């Protein structure tokens, strides 16, 4: 299942946004208001829980400075990656989230709506930085 957020513009430069997104503690600022838990579990890894959803642990799996940060699930049961693509835009930058999940058809059908809302919220919160 592939989903993408709208492309958003932030006042941070491409390098500033990249630096922000490679620090796991900063993801707490990007989470939806329905967040119930946020915990750094290892270097480059964090766990979060949203109201009504199972807890998910994400790790920074790959980076390409200053244009890409790849987050990936640490669970085999919920296997997905979230690529954050950062493009320069003058003194600012544009960001877009690309979700790639490997789910069976039933899980994909149930998760698509909440996941789309989640990545849209993350991108909207990036735009406010």
Phi and psi in degrees as a GROMACS rama.xvg file:
@    title "Ramachandran Plot"
@    xaxis  label "Phi"
@    yaxis  label "Psi"
@TYPE xy
-116.794  133.023  UNK-2
-133.827  151.538  UNK-3
-137.487  144.677  UNK-4
-83.3415  165.001  UNK-5
-64.2161  151.297  UNK-6
-77.4753  131.695  UNK-7
-122.264  156.843  UNK-8
-109.244  139.007  UNK-9
-124.161  159.281  UNK-10
-78.0602  -10.3451  UNK-11
-76.6285  147.751  UNK-12
-70.157  167.852  UNK-13
-56.2975  -46.0696  UNK-14
-66.4285  -41.6612  UNK-15
-62.7508  -42.6313  UNK-16
-67.002  -42.0786  UNK-17
-57.922  -47.5964  UNK-18
-59.9386  -41.4717  UNK-19
-62.0333  -44.8648  UNK-20
-77.8888  -10.7968  UNK-21
-94.7556  4.76364  UNK-22
-107.941  109.763  UNK-23
-60.3751  -31.0667  UNK-24
-63.783  -22.4542  UNK-25
-72.5752  -18.0702  UNK-26
-67.2903  -21.8658  UNK-27
-59.5688  -35.4967  UNK-28
-68.1304  -21.9281  UNK-29
-93.586  -11.5824  UNK-30
-69.9604  153.825  UNK-31
-64.0807  163.514  UNK-32
-62.7423  -21.8329  UNK-33
-81.0967  12.4376  UNK-34
-67.2961  133.874  UNK-35
-112.792  -20.8746  UNK-36
-149.979  139.479  UNK-37
-147.468  122.639  UNK-38
-145.48  132.372  UNK-39
-83.441  120.854  UNK-40
-100.289  -29.2668  UNK-41
-153.694  168.503  UNK-42
-57.113  132.98  UNK-43
66.1386  18.4821  UNK-44
-137.744  137.252  UNK-45
-141.104  154.501  UNK-46
-115.166  136.981  UNK-47
-140.472  154.482  UNK-48
-134.72  132.693  UNK-49
-110.235  151.141  UNK-50
-53.3859  127.051  UNK-51
77.944  7.49886  UNK-52
-127.077  154.794  UNK-53
-69.2498  156.06  UNK-54
-70.5859  144.148  UNK-55
-128.79  135.153  UNK-56
-106.735  127.784  UNK-57
-118.527  146.157  UNK-58
-128.407  147.317  UNK-59
-74.5074  111.15  UNK-60
-92.5587  -29.7961  UNK-61
-159.191  148.625  UNK-62
-140.567  146.651  UNK-63
-131.008  101.436  UNK-64
-70.8817  133.117  UNK-65
-105.082  27.425  UNK-66
-113.594  -7.99905  UNK-67
-151.321  135.85  UNK-68
-129.942  125.994  UNK-69
-111.503  118.981  UNK-70
-100.646  143.377  UNK-71
-137.656  148.633  UNK-72
-68.6126  143.996  UNK-73
-92.0138  -0.170162  UNK-74
-103.522  133.44  UNK-75
-71.3378  -24.7946  UNK-76
-73.2803  -27.1029  UNK-77
-129.127  71.5214  UNK-78
-85.1769  112.547  UNK-79
-156.536  163.656  UNK-80
-130.081  154.453  UNK-81
-130.465  107.993  UNK-82
-92.5512  130.062  UNK-83
-109.818  110.376  UNK-84
-96.1911  126.957  UNK-85
-117.892  123.131  UNK-86
-119.324  143.038  UNK-87
-69.3306  147.479  UNK-88
-146.455  76.5036  UNK-89
65.9577  -128.699  UNK-90
-79.5329  -8.02692  UNK-91
-108.043  -168.202  UNK-92
-147.575  158.24  UNK-93
-109.805  145.35  UNK-94
-134.441  145.565  UNK-95
-142.415  139.362  UNK-96
-102.863  131.654  UNK-97
-120.385  116.602  UNK-98
-100.955  131.89  UNK-99
-130.802  106.108  UNK-100
-112.69  141.157  UNK-101
-109.177  86.9838  UNK-102
-121.98  157.513  UNK-103
-72.4218  166.781  UNK-104
-60.0808  -38.8036  UNK-105
-68.9946  -44.9243  UNK-106
-63.0603  -42.2742  UNK-107
-59.8495  -42.9194  UNK-108
-63.1978  -43.0502  UNK-109
-72.669  -33.988  UNK-110
-89.8895  -17.799  UNK-111
-57.1148  -49.7549  UNK-112
-60.9149  -54.9167  UNK-113
-61.1411  -36.889  UNK-114
-68.6572  -41.1138  UNK-115
-61.2208  -43.8177  UNK-116
-63.3216  -41.1549  UNK-117
-62.5962  -49.5088  UNK-118
-70.6621  -30.1873  UNK-119
-65.5449  -42.515  UNK-120
-62.8487  -43.3229  UNK-121
-58.7801  -44.8144  UNK-122
-67.0727  -38.5941  UNK-123
-62.8734  -39.1962  UNK-124
-70.5543  -31.6198  UNK-125
-63.2745  -39.0869  UNK-126
-65.144  -21.1409  UNK-127
-86.9851  -5.29149  UNK-128
